[in-house]
Amino acid sequence: MLKWKEPSNDDLKRLKAISILLDDDERFIHFLFHPRKSQLASSPETLKKEMKCFSSGEQTLLLIAMDIWGTYGGIHFDDLYTNLDPNTFKSCINSLAYIKRHLYR
């Protein structure tokens, strides 16, 4: 569990959207984020190098999460439907809907 000190409301909303996207998988949340600060655990370049140990679908999810956090992932729209299984794709759409409702009304 992350124990951020004084995160902004927008950071908490982005984290919630990312949690929806990642199906609350703590392994991915801890990979991406600093445990005590509302920021990525490492630079986007470092995270991209380190995520090579994950499957292509998992890498796509992590890149989407990085794009939600700060446009660091560089995801391409076709990655959503070519690399994600149907259930994960649905989680992605739910995550995007959450962002639209709560951050970009």
ABEGO torsion letter per residue (X at the ends): XBBBBGBBAAAAAAAAAAAAAAGGBAAAAAAABBAABBBBABBAAAAAAAAAABBAAAAAAAAAAAAAAAGAAGBBAAAAAAABBAAAAAAAAAAAAAAAAAABX
